[in-house]
Amino acid sequence: MGRIDAETRQAMPLAFASISPLQWLAALGTTGLSFWALARYDIVLHQHLRTGIAPRNAGRAGAAAIALSQTLGLGTLTGGLVRWKLLKGLSPLMAGKLSIAVALSFFFGLAGITGLALLLSPLPAIPTCRALGAGLLLLTTGFALWTFFRPCLRLFGQSLRWPSLRHLGAILLWTGLDTLAACVTLALLLPDPAALPLTDLFPVFLLALAAGIASGAPGGVGPFELVLVALLPALPAPDLLAALLGFRLIYYALPAILALGLLLWPAPCRRPMPQMIPRVTPLRPGDIAADRAQPEHGLCPHNAAQLLHSGPSRAAVLRLPQSLILWLDPLTGPAAPALATLSDLARAQGRVAAAYKIGPRHAARLRATGHAALHICDEALLDPATFDIDQPRLRQLRRKLRQAQKAGISVIRAPRPDVTALAEIDAAWQAANGPARGVTMGRFCPRLLASQRIYVALSNSRPVAFMSWHQCDTGLCLDLMRHLPDLPQGTMHLLVMAALKDARATAHPQLSLAALPITPGPDLASQITARLTANPGLTRFKQSFAPTRAPRYALAPSRAALLFALADLARAIRHPDQALTPPSPAPAHHDHEAFAIAPGPGS
């Protein structure tokens, strides 16, 4: 602090006067670049919070809010008031949420960028500089991973949804551009801009910025300057103080004056054209066309699926924290335009788009347009009309059926099942096998069971197991399999046979036992997929019926997007987020509990 003496104060005006017009002009340009990046914070967070505000309006209001709040202080309050004033239709509560979200996202970005800068350009004045940088990077990386595995946080009875990883990446990018442009602005205002390399100035600038924010002073006045003076002893004090004065004028005072003018004379707000927004609506039973629906589409009204309208195509869409999933074949029209529309929608929401459990015909057309594809599972299909229990390859099945019959097991179809008894069986199953999964897998839900075909296994007139089946004109699909412990061998086989017999009587064209793991091929992708989805016991059970295998695929615009979307789906299946599902009990399919990536139909 001894550097700021009387001689320094006398020399500072001369140093300030030596800043050339070209330097001022260049500094004005980098200030504009910094505020352009600052406006991106608001655009990203408006997308995250789904306010419906046009990006141009959101960015303009965000830049004005930051310009005034960083100068006047009380950042979140000032910023919230400015956003509320400039954005028609934005409630005061949402404006406040946006201001808090912008502040928190900036802290996240600043921590990551500071950590990287300290790691790459350590400061001699701070011996533990690299350790501090590594710690900040570890903190930001850990937080990002935590938001992936815990996308929702419950706080005081409210659910807080974290931004997607794509949005967090964008925040890091814009924070880096914003702070780098601001640092260059300061460097350009030094009487000799080449006196200090940017690699030496940037880490110090970031630390000074953090100190100023932590102080709570308007604009960080005081701590910001003190850190710069203390950590840049090589710079002449008059030159540094002159640059800081110019920086305050061009980076704080000028934007605040412009923002005040915008506040007094706001620009008209543009609204996005309705026809440019893809229509996505809640999917209801009446939306499912009988001639194109797959039986597992019956799960859609219970798992918060939405209906995407894209030209001639209508398809079921699952909205997950990191991705939008086109689930199953489209209800109408081709899959390619639906997935293209979904990709645009996902990009606007900071997500990735993918298709899951798509049949060979649609998958072939998507592959022809350059989409990455992965054979994710096979659907096990039976033909009720031609199924013959006496064929030689079903001898293992016949043995299982005899064991169940010898144990005195009988099966009934239950149009109005005893829900209490079934709930007890479900609870016992979960106690033995772990909690229910969700999203593409059906969880025990009386409302869902009411629309399904239910078969119950009885032992001495007591329910010991049950199966539920999705049903539509195109066939039946296995959903829940539940049983009590110590079940006699062959009981579940007997339940399938009862469903198969009824499907033949009602002329249903097919009966699906849902997903089977794929048979690994010579390629690495199929070998990894087969290993991840392996479930020997479940596979033996289904293969005892000698089903026909129908391949099912996952697709996305790129392989990276495909793997990321599958990871998001696997996390959601294993740990369904109640905040992203309807208030009624969320379905979860338990026939395929062992499938981390490829649950089958009805799954």
ROGUMAR-752336 format. One record per residue (C-alpha): residue number from 1; residue in one letter; x, y, z negated. Coordinates in steps of 0.05 Angstrom, whole numbers, plus 5000, padded with zeros to 4 digits. Layout:
// residues N
{site NUM 'A' {X Y Z}},
...
***
This chain:
// residues 603
{site 1 'M' {5000 5000 5000}},
{site 2 'G' {5061 5043 4993}},
{site 3 'R' {5064 5049 5069}},
{site 4 'I' {5007 5099 5068}},
{site 5 'D' {5045 5159 5042}},
{site 6 'A' {5043 5233 5058}},
{site 7 'E' {5090 5224 5117}},
{site 8 'T' {5045 5170 5146}},
{site 9 'R' {4983 5213 5139}},
{site 10 'Q' {5019 5270 5176}},
{site 11 'A' {5042 5225 5232}},
{site 12 'M' {4976 5190 5243}},
{site 13 'P' {4942 5248 5281}},
{site 14 'L' {5000 5249 5330}},
{site 15 'A' {4995 5174 5340}},
{site 16 'F' {4920 5180 5350}},
{site 17 'A' {4930 5235 5402}},
{site 18 'S' {4979 5191 5440}},
{site 19 'I' {4926 5140 5457}},
{site 20 'S' {4917 5150 5532}},
{site 21 'P' {4850 5155 5569}},
{site 22 'L' {4865 5090 5604}},
{site 23 'Q' {4872 5056 5536}},
{site 24 'W' {4806 5085 5514}},
{site 25 'L' {4773 5060 5578}},
{site 26 'A' {4802 4991 5572}},
{site 27 'A' {4781 4988 5498}},
{site 28 'L' {4711 5009 5519}},
{site 29 'G' {4709 4950 5567}},
{site 30 'T' {4731 4899 5515}},
{site 31 'T' {4681 4927 5465}},
{site 32 'G' {4626 4916 5517}},
{site 33 'L' {4651 4845 5527}},
{site 34 'S' {4651 4832 5452}},
{site 35 'F' {4579 4857 5444}},
{site 36 'W' {4558 4817 5505}},
{site 37 'A' {4584 4755 5468}},
{site 38 'L' {4550 4779 5404}},
{site 39 'A' {4483 4781 5440}},
{site 40 'R' {4492 4707 5457}},
{site 41 'Y' {4484 4690 5383}},
{site 42 'D' {4413 4714 5385}},
{site 43 'I' {4397 4681 5451}},
{site 44 'V' {4422 4614 5424}},
{site 45 'L' {4383 4621 5359}},
{site 46 'H' {4319 4644 5393}},
{site 47 'Q' {4324 4579 5433}},
{site 48 'H' {4336 4539 5370}},
{site 49 'L' {4277 4571 5334}},
{site 50 'R' {4234 4568 5397}},
{site 51 'T' {4208 4639 5390}},
{site 52 'G' {4188 4645 5463}},
{site 53 'I' {4226 4711 5470}},
{site 54 'A' {4259 4721 5538}},
{site 55 'P' {4335 4714 5533}},
{site 56 'R' {4348 4785 5559}},
{site 57 'N' {4303 4815 5506}},
{site 58 'A' {4332 4771 5452}},
{site 59 'G' {4404 4789 5470}},
{site 60 'R' {4390 4864 5474}},
{site 61 'A' {4355 4865 5407}},
{site 62 'G' {4409 4822 5376}},
{site 63 'A' {4466 4867 5400}},
{site 64 'A' {4429 4929 5374}},
{site 65 'A' {4415 4895 5307}},
{site 66 'I' {4488 4876 5297}},
{site 67 'A' {4513 4945 5319}},
{site 68 'L' {4471 4979 5267}},
{site 69 'S' {4477 4928 5211}},
{site 70 'Q' {4553 4925 5215}},
{site 71 'T' {4556 5000 5208}},
{site 72 'L' {4501 5013 5157}},
{site 73 'G' {4511 4950 5114}},
{site 74 'L' {4457 4905 5085}},
{site 75 'G' {4467 4862 5147}},
{site 76 'T' {4409 4813 5144}},
{site 77 'L' {4358 4865 5121}},
{site 78 'T' {4380 4918 5171}},
{site 79 'G' {4386 4867 5227}},
{site 80 'G' {4318 4837 5211}},
{site 81 'L' {4284 4905 5214}},
{site 82 'V' {4317 4923 5280}},
{site 83 'R' {4297 4857 5312}},
{site 84 'W' {4226 4863 5287}},
{site 85 'K' {4221 4934 5315}},
{site 86 'L' {4250 4917 5383}},
{site 87 'L' {4216 4850 5396}},
{site 88 'K' {4141 4855 5404}},
{site 89 'G' {4105 4793 5378}},
{site 90 'L' {4161 4774 5331}},
{site 91 'S' {4136 4769 5259}},
{site 92 'P' {4175 4801 5202}},
{site 93 'L' {4187 4732 5173}},
{site 94 'M' {4216 4705 5238}},
{site 95 'A' {4258 4768 5246}},
{site 96 'G' {4286 4755 5177}},
{site 97 'K' {4299 4682 5193}},
{site 98 'L' {4336 4703 5256}},
{site 99 'S' {4380 4752 5219}},
{site 100 'I' {4399 4700 5166}},
{site 101 'A' {4411 4648 5221}},
{site 102 'V' {4456 4696 5260}},
{site 103 'A' {4496 4712 5197}},
{site 104 'L' {4505 4639 5178}},
{site 105 'S' {4522 4618 5249}},
{site 106 'F' {4575 4673 5253}},
{site 107 'F' {4606 4647 5188}},
{site 108 'F' {4609 4577 5218}},
{site 109 'G' {4640 4603 5282}},
{site 110 'L' {4689 4648 5246}},
{site 111 'A' {4713 4591 5202}},
{site 112 'G' {4726 4547 5262}},
{site 113 'I' {4761 4600 5304}},
{site 114 'T' {4803 4624 5244}},
{site 115 'G' {4824 4553 5229}},
{site 116 'L' {4846 4541 5300}},
{site 117 'A' {4883 4608 5303}},
{site 118 'L' {4920 4595 5238}},
{site 119 'L' {4939 4526 5260}},
{site 120 'L' {4966 4548 5327}},
{site 121 'S' {4997 4615 5305}},
{site 122 'P' {5016 4609 5231}},
{site 123 'L' {5032 4673 5193}},
{site 124 'P' {5100 4678 5159}},
{site 125 'A' {5069 4720 5104}},
{site 126 'I' {5024 4661 5084}},
{site 127 'P' {5065 4598 5069}},
{site 128 'T' {5004 4553 5068}},
{site 129 'C' {4977 4580 5133}},
{site 130 'R' {4975 4514 5171}},
{site 131 'A' {4943 4478 5113}},
{site 132 'L' {4890 4533 5109}},
{site 133 'G' {4877 4528 5184}},
{site 134 'A' {4872 4452 5181}},
{site 135 'G' {4824 4457 5121}},
{site 136 'L' {4779 4506 5158}},
{site 137 'L' {4778 4462 5220}},
{site 138 'L' {4762 4401 5178}},
{site 139 'L' {4706 4439 5144}},
{site 140 'T' {4673 4461 5208}},
{site 141 'T' {4682 4392 5241}},
{site 142 'G' {4653 4359 5179}},
{site 143 'F' {4594 4406 5178}},
{site 144 'A' {4580 4392 5252}},
{site 145 'L' {4581 4317 5240}},
{site 146 'W' {4537 4325 5179}},
{site 147 'T' {4485 4362 5220}},
{site 148 'F' {4485 4305 5270}},
{site 149 'F' {4471 4252 5217}},
{site 150 'R' {4427 4297 5174}},
{site 151 'P' {4393 4344 5224}},
{site 152 'C' {4342 4367 5173}},
{site 153 'L' {4352 4394 5103}},
{site 154 'R' {4296 4398 5053}},
{site 155 'L' {4302 4459 5008}},
{site 156 'F' {4249 4483 4959}},
{site 157 'G' {4197 4440 4993}},
{site 158 'Q' {4214 4469 5062}},
{site 159 'S' {4248 4433 5120}},
{site 160 'L' {4308 4468 5150}},
{site 161 'R' {4328 4443 5219}},
{site 162 'W' {4401 4453 5237}},
{site 163 'P' {4420 4476 5307}},
{site 164 'S' {4439 4421 5355}},
{site 165 'L' {4512 4404 5367}},
{site 166 'R' {4506 4437 5435}},
{site 167 'H' {4482 4501 5402}},
{site 168 'L' {4537 4497 5349}},
{site 169 'G' {4588 4489 5406}},
{site 170 'A' {4559 4551 5440}},
{site 171 'I' {4564 4590 5375}},
{site 172 'L' {4637 4571 5369}},
{site 173 'L' {4649 4593 5440}},
{site 174 'W' {4614 4660 5433}},
{site 175 'T' {4648 4673 5365}},
{site 176 'G' {4716 4660 5397}},
{site 177 'L' {4701 4707 5455}},
{site 178 'D' {4670 4760 5410}},
{site 179 'T' {4727 4762 5360}},
{site 180 'L' {4782 4757 5413}},
{site 181 'A' {4752 4815 5452}},
{site 182 'A' {4746 4856 5388}},
{site 183 'C' {4819 4840 5371}},
{site 184 'V' {4841 4861 5441}},
{site 185 'T' {4802 4926 5431}},
{site 186 'L' {4844 4941 5370}},
{site 187 'A' {4908 4921 5405}},
{site 188 'L' {4893 4966 5464}},
{site 189 'L' {4886 5026 5418}},
{site 190 'L' {4956 5018 5390}},
{site 191 'P' {5001 5073 5418}},
{site 192 'D' {5045 5016 5444}},
{site 193 'P' {4997 4957 5459}},
{site 194 'A' {5057 4912 5475}},
{site 195 'A' {5089 4924 5407}},
{site 196 'L' {5054 4863 5377}},
{site 197 'P' {5038 4798 5413}},
{site 198 'L' {4964 4780 5412}},
{site 199 'T' {4982 4712 5383}},
{site 200 'D' {5009 4747 5321}},
{site 201 'L' {4953 4798 5316}},
{site 202 'F' {4893 4752 5326}},
{site 203 'P' {4900 4708 5263}},
{site 204 'V' {4911 4771 5220}},
{site 205 'F' {4851 4804 5252}},
{site 206 'L' {4807 4744 5236}},
{site 207 'L' {4830 4743 5163}},
{site 208 'A' {4817 4818 5158}},
{site 209 'L' {4748 4808 5188}},
{site 210 'A' {4733 4754 5137}},
{site 211 'A' {4757 4798 5080}},
{site 212 'G' {4714 4855 5104}},
{site 213 'I' {4652 4811 5109}},
{site 214 'A' {4665 4781 5040}},
{site 215 'S' {4670 4850 5009}},
{site 216 'G' {4599 4868 5028}},
{site 217 'A' {4621 4939 5046}},
{site 218 'P' {4589 4970 5108}},
{site 219 'G' {4634 4950 5166}},
{site 220 'G' {4682 4919 5116}},
{site 221 'V' {4713 4987 5107}},
{site 222 'G' {4772 4982 5060}},
{site 223 'P' {4788 4908 5055}},
{site 224 'F' {4791 4902 5131}},
{site 225 'E' {4844 4957 5136}},
{site 226 'L' {4882 4934 5075}},
{site 227 'V' {4892 4863 5101}},
{site 228 'L' {4916 4888 5168}},
{site 229 'V' {4966 4937 5136}},
{site 230 'A' {4991 4884 5087}},
{site 231 'L' {5000 4828 5138}},
{site 232 'L' {5029 4870 5195}},
{site 233 'P' {5090 4903 5164}},
{site 234 'A' {5127 4905 5231}},
{site 235 'L' {5078 4956 5259}},
{site 236 'P' {5091 5029 5242}},
{site 237 'A' {5037 5050 5193}},
{site 238 'P' {5017 5113 5231}},
{site 239 'D' {5007 5073 5295}},
{site 240 'L' {4965 5020 5260}},
{site 241 'L' {4922 5071 5223}},
{site 242 'A' {4911 5110 5287}},
{site 243 'A' {4889 5047 5323}},
{site 244 'L' {4842 5030 5265}},
{site 245 'L' {4810 5099 5269}},
{site 246 'G' {4800 5091 5343}},
{site 247 'F' {4772 5021 5332}},
{site 248 'R' {4722 5047 5282}},
{site 249 'L' {4699 5099 5331}},
{site 250 'I' {4693 5056 5393}},
{site 251 'Y' {4672 4989 5362}},
{site 252 'Y' {4628 5014 5305}},
{site 253 'A' {4605 5086 5314}},
{site 254 'L' {4591 5085 5389}},
{site 255 'P' {4551 5020 5389}},
{site 256 'A' {4512 5043 5328}},
{site 257 'I' {4493 5109 5364}},
{site 258 'L' {4472 5070 5426}},
{site 259 'A' {4432 5021 5384}},
{site 260 'L' {4398 5079 5348}},
{site 261 'G' {4378 5107 5416}},
{site 262 'L' {4349 5040 5436}},
{site 263 'L' {4311 5037 5371}},
{site 264 'L' {4281 5106 5382}},
{site 265 'W' {4267 5094 5456}},
{site 266 'P' {4260 5018 5463}},
{site 267 'A' {4264 4986 5532}},
{site 268 'P' {4204 4948 5557}},
{site 269 'C' {4204 4874 5538}},
{site 270 'R' {4202 4824 5595}},
{site 271 'R' {4164 4760 5584}},
{site 272 'P' {4184 4694 5618}},
{site 273 'M' {4139 4676 5676}},
{site 274 'P' {4090 4621 5652}},
{site 275 'Q' {4098 4582 5718}},
{site 276 'M' {4172 4576 5705}},
{site 277 'I' {4161 4539 5639}},
{site 278 'P' {4150 4463 5645}},
{site 279 'R' {4085 4442 5613}},
{site 280 'V' {4096 4397 5553}},
{site 281 'T' {4035 4378 5512}},
{site 282 'P' {4021 4328 5456}},
{site 283 'L' {4008 4259 5486}},
{site 284 'R' {3940 4231 5468}},
{site 285 'P' {3908 4163 5483}},
{site 286 'G' {3865 4194 5538}},
{site 287 'D' {3928 4217 5575}},
{site 288 'I' {3951 4145 5586}},
{site 289 'A' {3929 4120 5654}},
{site 290 'A' {3908 4048 5649}},
{site 291 'D' {3936 4027 5716}},
{site 292 'R' {4007 4055 5704}},
{site 293 'A' {4015 4050 5629}},
{site 294 'Q' {4059 4000 5595}},
{site 295 'P' {4031 3968 5532}},
{site 296 'E' {4082 4003 5487}},
{site 297 'H' {4056 4070 5511}},
{site 298 'G' {4004 4057 5457}},
{site 299 'L' {4057 4079 5407}},
{site 300 'C' {4061 4149 5437}},
{site 301 'P' {4004 4182 5398}},
{site 302 'H' {4036 4158 5333}},
{site 303 'N' {4109 4177 5344}},
{site 304 'A' {4101 4250 5363}},
{site 305 'A' {4113 4235 5437}},
{site 306 'Q' {4097 4292 5484}},
{site 307 'L' {4070 4290 5555}},
{site 308 'L' {4115 4323 5608}},
{site 309 'H' {4080 4350 5670}},
{site 310 'S' {4127 4359 5729}},
{site 311 'G' {4093 4363 5796}},
{site 312 'P' {4063 4295 5811}},
{site 313 'S' {4099 4263 5753}},
{site 314 'R' {4074 4255 5682}},
{site 315 'A' {4118 4220 5631}},
{site 316 'A' {4124 4208 5556}},
{site 317 'V' {4180 4249 5523}},
{site 318 'L' {4211 4240 5454}},
{site 319 'R' {4240 4304 5424}},
{site 320 'L' {4301 4287 5381}},
{site 321 'P' {4349 4335 5345}},
{site 322 'Q' {4402 4330 5400}},
{site 323 'S' {4364 4305 5460}},
{site 324 'L' {4300 4299 5500}},
{site 325 'I' {4286 4227 5519}},
{site 326 'L' {4241 4207 5577}},
{site 327 'W' {4215 4143 5547}},
{site 328 'L' {4190 4085 5591}},
{site 329 'D' {4170 4091 5664}},
{site 330 'P' {4129 4153 5682}},
{site 331 'L' {4054 4147 5675}},
{site 332 'T' {4047 4178 5745}},
{site 333 'G' {4095 4197 5800}},
{site 334 'P' {4170 4184 5806}},
{site 335 'A' {4220 4190 5750}},
{site 336 'A' {4271 4233 5787}},
{site 337 'P' {4233 4300 5787}},
{site 338 'A' {4210 4287 5716}},
{site 339 'L' {4281 4277 5691}},
{site 340 'A' {4305 4338 5731}},
{site 341 'T' {4252 4381 5698}},
{site 342 'L' {4269 4350 5630}},
{site 343 'S' {4343 4367 5641}},
{site 344 'D' {4325 4441 5652}},
{site 345 'L' {4281 4441 5591}},
{site 346 'A' {4335 4407 5549}},
{site 347 'R' {4387 4457 5571}},
{site 348 'A' {4342 4514 5549}},
{site 349 'Q' {4335 4481 5481}},
{site 350 'G' {4408 4465 5471}},
{site 351 'R' {4397 4390 5480}},
{site 352 'V' {4415 4336 5531}},
{site 353 'A' {4365 4298 5573}},
{site 354 'A' {4363 4223 5585}},
{site 355 'A' {4315 4168 5605}},
{site 356 'Y' {4307 4106 5563}},
{site 357 'K' {4275 4038 5577}},
{site 358 'I' {4267 4052 5652}},
{site 359 'G' {4250 3996 5700}},
{site 360 'P' {4293 3975 5759}},
{site 361 'R' {4254 4013 5813}},
{site 362 'H' {4258 4081 5780}},
{site 363 'A' {4329 4068 5756}},
{site 364 'A' {4353 4053 5827}},
{site 365 'R' {4325 4119 5852}},
{site 366 'L' {4357 4157 5795}},
{site 367 'R' {4424 4123 5807}},
{site 368 'A' {4419 4144 5881}},
{site 369 'T' {4416 4217 5858}},
{site 370 'G' {4480 4211 5819}},
{site 371 'H' {4454 4194 5749}},
{site 372 'A' {4497 4152 5703}},
{site 373 'A' {4462 4087 5685}},
{site 374 'L' {4470 4033 5632}},
{site 375 'H' {4435 3966 5630}},
{site 376 'I' {4411 3972 5559}},
{site 377 'C' {4367 3910 5548}},
{site 378 'D' {4322 3860 5582}},
{site 379 'E' {4248 3855 5570}},
{site 380 'A' {4225 3784 5554}},
{site 381 'L' {4162 3771 5596}},
{site 382 'L' {4114 3713 5596}},
{site 383 'D' {4059 3698 5646}},
{site 384 'P' {3997 3675 5606}},
{site 385 'A' {3965 3643 5667}},
{site 386 'T' {4024 3597 5684}},
{site 387 'F' {4055 3585 5616}},
{site 388 'D' {4059 3510 5603}},
{site 389 'I' {4078 3486 5534}},
{site 390 'D' {4093 3415 5561}},
{site 391 'Q' {4151 3435 5606}},
{site 392 'P' {4218 3403 5585}},
{site 393 'R' {4255 3467 5570}},
{site 394 'L' {4204 3484 5515}},
{site 395 'R' {4218 3423 5471}},
{site 396 'Q' {4250 3467 5417}},
{site 397 'L' {4186 3509 5416}},
{site 398 'R' {4143 3447 5410}},
{site 399 'R' {4184 3423 5351}},
{site 400 'K' {4175 3491 5316}},
{site 401 'L' {4100 3489 5327}},
{site 402 'R' {4095 3419 5298}},
{site 403 'Q' {4133 3442 5236}},
{site 404 'A' {4085 3499 5225}},
{site 405 'Q' {4023 3455 5235}},
{site 406 'K' {4052 3403 5188}},
{site 407 'A' {4060 3457 5135}},
{site 408 'G' {3986 3473 5140}},
{site 409 'I' {3993 3540 5175}},
{site 410 'S' {3933 3566 5213}},
{site 411 'V' {3926 3629 5255}},
{site 412 'I' {3867 3675 5263}},
{site 413 'R' {3856 3738 5304}},
{site 414 'A' {3836 3794 5257}},
{site 415 'P' {3796 3850 5291}},
{site 416 'R' {3786 3880 5222}},
{site 417 'P' {3846 3856 5182}},
{site 418 'D' {3853 3862 5107}},
{site 419 'V' {3900 3923 5108}},
{site 420 'T' {3917 3915 5035}},
{site 421 'A' {3941 3844 5045}},
{site 422 'L' {3981 3864 5107}},
{site 423 'A' {4012 3922 5069}},
{site 424 'E' {4036 3874 5016}},
{site 425 'I' {4068 3830 5068}},
{site 426 'D' {4101 3891 5099}},
{site 427 'A' {4128 3914 5032}},
{site 428 'A' {4156 3845 5018}},
{site 429 'W' {4189 3843 5086}},
{site 430 'Q' {4221 3911 5076}},
{site 431 'A' {4246 3891 5007}},
{site 432 'A' {4281 3832 5039}},
{site 433 'N' {4304 3865 5104}},
{site 434 'G' {4313 3939 5089}},
{site 435 'P' {4272 4001 5102}},
{site 436 'A' {4231 4010 5165}},
{site 437 'R' {4259 4045 5226}},
{site 438 'G' {4224 4094 5271}},
{site 439 'V' {4215 4135 5334}},
{site 440 'T' {4212 4079 5387}},
{site 441 'M' {4198 4026 5335}},
{site 442 'G' {4130 4015 5303}},
{site 443 'R' {4125 4023 5228}},
{site 444 'F' {4067 3996 5187}},
{site 445 'C' {4010 4045 5198}},
{site 446 'P' {3936 4028 5189}},
{site 447 'R' {3916 4078 5243}},
{site 448 'L' {3963 4044 5292}},
{site 449 'L' {3940 3975 5273}},
{site 450 'A' {3868 3995 5287}},
{site 451 'S' {3885 4003 5361}},
{site 452 'Q' {3926 3938 5365}},
{site 453 'R' {3912 3864 5370}},
{site 454 'I' {3928 3831 5303}},
{site 455 'Y' {3942 3758 5289}},
{site 456 'V' {3948 3733 5217}},
{site 457 'A' {3980 3668 5194}},
{site 458 'L' {3946 3634 5135}},
{site 459 'S' {3971 3583 5085}},
{site 460 'N' {3916 3556 5040}},
{site 461 'S' {3872 3614 5064}},
{site 462 'R' {3926 3664 5040}},
{site 463 'P' {3958 3712 5090}},
{site 464 'V' {4033 3698 5095}},
{site 465 'A' {4052 3731 5161}},
{site 466 'F' {4023 3774 5216}},
{site 467 'M' {4039 3801 5285}},
{site 468 'S' {4013 3863 5319}},
{site 469 'W' {4011 3873 5394}},
{site 470 'H' {4004 3936 5436}},
{site 471 'Q' {3951 3924 5489}},
{site 472 'C' {3927 3955 5553}},
{site 473 'D' {3902 3931 5621}},
{site 474 'T' {3972 3913 5644}},
{site 475 'G' {3985 3865 5586}},
{site 476 'L' {4006 3856 5514}},
{site 477 'C' {4071 3876 5481}},
{site 478 'L' {4098 3851 5415}},
{site 479 'D' {4104 3905 5361}},
{site 480 'L' {4108 3886 5288}},
{site 481 'M' {4130 3818 5260}},
{site 482 'R' {4121 3813 5185}},
{site 483 'H' {4123 3754 5138}},
{site 484 'L' {4132 3735 5065}},
{site 485 'P' {4197 3703 5041}},
{site 486 'D' {4205 3627 5048}},
{site 487 'L' {4159 3623 5108}},
{site 488 'P' {4150 3553 5137}},
{site 489 'Q' {4189 3541 5201}},
{site 490 'G' {4150 3555 5265}},
{site 491 'T' {4099 3603 5234}},
{site 492 'M' {4119 3662 5278}},
{site 493 'H' {4121 3617 5340}},
{site 494 'L' {4050 3596 5324}},
{site 495 'L' {4028 3670 5322}},
{site 496 'V' {4057 3682 5391}},
{site 497 'M' {4021 3621 5418}},
{site 498 'A' {3955 3647 5392}},
{site 499 'A' {3967 3714 5427}},
{site 500 'L' {3987 3677 5491}},
{site 501 'K' {3924 3635 5490}},
{site 502 'D' {3880 3696 5482}},
{site 503 'A' {3918 3735 5536}},
{site 504 'R' {3904 3678 5585}},
{site 505 'A' {3830 3679 5566}},
{site 506 'T' {3825 3754 5577}},
{site 507 'A' {3864 3750 5642}},
{site 508 'H' {3920 3796 5619}},
{site 509 'P' {3974 3792 5673}},
{site 510 'Q' {4033 3790 5625}},
{site 511 'L' {4054 3784 5553}},
{site 512 'S' {4119 3818 5531}},
{site 513 'L' {4162 3794 5473}},
{site 514 'A' {4198 3861 5478}},
{site 515 'A' {4273 3868 5483}},
{site 516 'L' {4328 3817 5490}},
{site 517 'P' {4402 3835 5487}},
{site 518 'I' {4433 3833 5556}},
{site 519 'T' {4479 3778 5579}},
{site 520 'P' {4549 3807 5580}},
{site 521 'G' {4581 3813 5648}},
{site 522 'P' {4653 3824 5670}},
{site 523 'D' {4649 3899 5660}},
{site 524 'L' {4667 3932 5594}},
{site 525 'A' {4602 3971 5588}},
{site 526 'S' {4558 3908 5589}},
{site 527 'Q' {4604 3873 5540}},
{site 528 'I' {4600 3931 5490}},
{site 529 'T' {4525 3938 5499}},
{site 530 'A' {4515 3863 5487}},
{site 531 'R' {4557 3865 5425}},
{site 532 'L' {4523 3926 5396}},
{site 533 'T' {4453 3897 5407}},
{site 534 'A' {4468 3826 5388}},
{site 535 'N' {4417 3792 5343}},
{site 536 'P' {4426 3716 5348}},
{site 537 'G' {4365 3697 5306}},
{site 538 'L' {4316 3742 5342}},
{site 539 'T' {4346 3722 5409}},
{site 540 'R' {4337 3647 5394}},
{site 541 'F' {4265 3660 5373}},
{site 542 'K' {4247 3695 5438}},
{site 543 'Q' {4287 3650 5483}},
{site 544 'S' {4250 3590 5455}},
{site 545 'F' {4191 3612 5499}},
{site 546 'A' {4236 3612 5562}},
{site 547 'P' {4215 3683 5582}},
{site 548 'T' {4231 3718 5647}},
{site 549 'R' {4282 3774 5637}},
{site 550 'A' {4265 3843 5666}},
{site 551 'P' {4323 3892 5662}},
{site 552 'R' {4313 3959 5629}},
{site 553 'Y' {4360 4019 5636}},
{site 554 'A' {4382 4083 5603}},
{site 555 'L' {4401 4140 5649}},
{site 556 'A' {4426 4212 5644}},
{site 557 'P' {4458 4264 5690}},
{site 558 'S' {4528 4245 5665}},
{site 559 'R' {4560 4188 5627}},
{site 560 'A' {4578 4235 5569}},
{site 561 'A' {4506 4259 5564}},
{site 562 'L' {4482 4187 5566}},
{site 563 'L' {4527 4163 5509}},
{site 564 'F' {4510 4225 5468}},
{site 565 'A' {4435 4216 5478}},
{site 566 'L' {4439 4141 5460}},
{site 567 'A' {4478 4159 5397}},
{site 568 'D' {4424 4209 5379}},
{site 569 'L' {4369 4158 5392}},
{site 570 'A' {4405 4104 5352}},
{site 571 'R' {4412 4153 5293}},
{site 572 'A' {4338 4172 5298}},
{site 573 'I' {4316 4099 5300}},
{site 574 'R' {4357 4080 5239}},
{site 575 'H' {4343 4144 5201}},
{site 576 'P' {4278 4174 5226}},
{site 577 'D' {4271 4247 5206}},
{site 578 'Q' {4203 4260 5175}},
{site 579 'A' {4208 4333 5195}},
{site 580 'L' {4208 4313 5269}},
{site 581 'T' {4149 4265 5264}},
{site 582 'P' {4075 4278 5255}},
{site 583 'P' {4048 4284 5184}},
{site 584 'S' {4015 4216 5189}},
{site 585 'P' {4059 4156 5174}},
{site 586 'A' {4111 4152 5229}},
{site 587 'P' {4112 4087 5268}},
{site 588 'A' {4174 4045 5272}},
{site 589 'H' {4181 3980 5308}},
{site 590 'H' {4207 3924 5265}},
{site 591 'D' {4210 3867 5314}},
{site 592 'H' {4276 3899 5335}},
{site 593 'E' {4306 3923 5270}},
{site 594 'A' {4374 3896 5289}},
{site 595 'F' {4377 3937 5354}},
{site 596 'A' {4419 3999 5342}},
{site 597 'I' {4416 4023 5414}},
{site 598 'A' {4367 3981 5452}},
{site 599 'P' {4302 3967 5416}},
{site 600 'G' {4253 3934 5462}},
{site 601 'P' {4183 3951 5485}},
{site 602 'G' {4139 3971 5429}},
{site 603 'S' {4204 3989 5397}},
***
